């Protein structure tokens, strides 16, 4: 076997921690037998959701196929079987946290979020209560603030630091310092002596591991809040009453579950799909018995009452903590499957999982920190390492970062995510539902955050850089089945895609005699019209121009009943809907393999159809007209879902971009448009396509695992295809003339995954090509451009046509 120097170096440093050498299966055996679906993928979003194993699912279905599990709210044999397995699952969960059943109870919920919500809505808030939480907290924890504030309590976030204990400066011991942020209240506090003493309860919430940065908080915080909080708040009204502690262990439990025999938190939440991938939709609240006595709820349901009377105001709740809070029938089949997940973790052991994942994360952090551009500037900014004073034992298996260009500007995290997918790397970007950590590490002020929101930025959108600052980060996270190969594939993706190396000297070849005097000529090779957005088009030798581009191009679209615009991204079978317009008959013909009858739509508006209405799409307002019920029924059958055909009868812009003299990438908002994404026309060069195919063939010869790909201009859905000249000559044109008609270039067309869809043999296939290859050499400022967008400049001229064979004159001035 060939020596792998990279892996050898990794094992020299981390070999004692990596790979489970003492488990029934080491990491290579585990991947080969239980995770074969990961052969070509580096899955690095285990903080979002880890993966289930094949043997785990086989064991679950074998169990389900051999055992009858009935509703546990009964006394039948199958119901008793379910009750027994549920009781055993509770014991397993408590044992996982080393929690004594005498001191803690396990309440099953629909997830960690539901567990947190249960704490918020049942906690004994009062006007003297305080809800305190670390800045690094998930939105699901922050949501508890609503219950606190509505209950009259105060709420504020804090930063937690370790500092040298000044009372014992020579001991080296550290003291805890809590730095509060602004207090929030919705009502003035009422100072009642009784409330201010034993009847006041406060809640402190923190994560065992920050899901943004990977920082692990020291669990001594639990004991500090319970034993020493009076000293911390001595001069503050928040010292009143009893402090209770909540640990969000949804992320931290995947490698280091809190030991509740040492750190007696009152509430701990866990999510099982983060532990072992399946089941989803199931979590638990681990609650101390003393804390459970203080939780109050209003609603009762089946399973939570011992008795009730329908026509009298009477009911009696069940006394067991679990039955008191688990409304309705619990997800007993999901609970029954927990045993098989815990079996995997127990076989590997949690300390070994922690060491294994930590070795990979540490290796990746070190490699990212070492990356430099050719000018010596750092490529990567890591989050979570720059504040060593923050109270934490160690870093979890999360690496959170952003990337910079050589000039110091940021690569957008969405660009990184899109290119990662093309490279077989699955990672996560954004703020990861942790706005406090995001703002803290990215240096975003309240003004920045509010400004971004007012500008339209919301979670999961594409606005990754605003006012020169990232709005989120890139995160990779490792799970128990992650390998060195995953880490290496990710690092190579970063090195190949984002590190700018010194230019390679190229040989200069002599120019062939007379070549410098040759003048390239360009001709219009084909014209294609797409009457219905995202459906197939048709090619013609000649076609009239209009003020919206080619006459009737993308004049119609399909819209679902809930208002969603249908495209091939969501409905790939739309590519099989073919169209043809007969200008003499003034009819649009439409065919689909799902419909026996060919549909005929008259180009002249049907006066029997109801009136027009307005809609907005891509910053354009349109006056549109719906179609008849018969037409909508035909298209609903063709696409396999209910939809309606909409026709544009007029459009106008209500905003315009800032324009300058240089060609760029923008949507044409100053022109009347049909239902196009960006501009009236898309022009593609045959020579540019030929160059792309050469690169695709070269990639295949160099060992690419992608199937052979040979693309034609039509996969880009162009209106105009030209021939002649050099590849990509069109990129430099500011304007051009086709025949005697003038057009302006609006810049390059940003490509997306649509061009990776192949509909050969009646089946739509998706791959990474050709977008992955285009990304390797056509990427500029996060955009992967191919082809140019055009605007017709003589839109007021009547009777103008384009003809195949017309000469094209490009102008770079």
Secondary structure, 3 states (H helix, E strand, C coil): CCCCHHHHHHHHHHCCCCCCCCCCCCHHHHHHHHCHHHCCCEECECCCCCCCCHHHHHHHHHHHHHCCCCCCCCCCHHHHHHHHHHHHHHHHHHHHCCCCCCCEEEEEECCHHHHHHHHHHHCCCCCCCEEEEECCCCHHHHCHHHHHHHCCCEEEEEEEEEEECHHHCCCCCEEEEEEECCCECCCCCCCCCCCCCCCCEEEEEEECECCCCCEEECCHHHHHHHHCHHHHCCCCHHHCCEEEEEEECCCHHHCCCCCCCCCCCCEEEEEHHHHHCCCCCCEEEEEEHHHHCCCCCCCCCCCCEEEEECCCCEEEECCCHHHHHCCCCCCHHHHHHHHHHHHHHHHHCHHHHHHHHHHHHHHHHHHHHHCECCCCCECEEEECCCCCCECEEEECCEEEEEEECCCCCECCHHHHHHHHHHCCEECEEECCCCHHHHHHHHCCCHHHHHHHHHCCCCCCCCCCEECCEECCEEEEECCCCCCHHHHHHHHHHHHHHHCCCCCCCCCCCCCCCCHHHCCCCEEEEEEEECCECCCCCEEECEEEEECCEECCCCCEEEEECCCCECCCCCCHHHHHCEEEEECCCCEEEEECCCCCCCEEEECCCCCCCCCCEEEEECCEEEEEEECCHHHHHHHHHHHCCCEEEEEEEEEEECCCCCCCCCCCCCCCCCCCCCCCCCCCEEEEEHHHHHHHHHHHHHHHHCCCCCCCCCCCHHHHCCCEEEECCCCCHHHHCCEEEECCEEEEEEEEEECCHHHHEECHHHCCEECCCCHHHHHHHCEECCEEEEEEEEEECCCCCCCCEEECCCEEEEECC
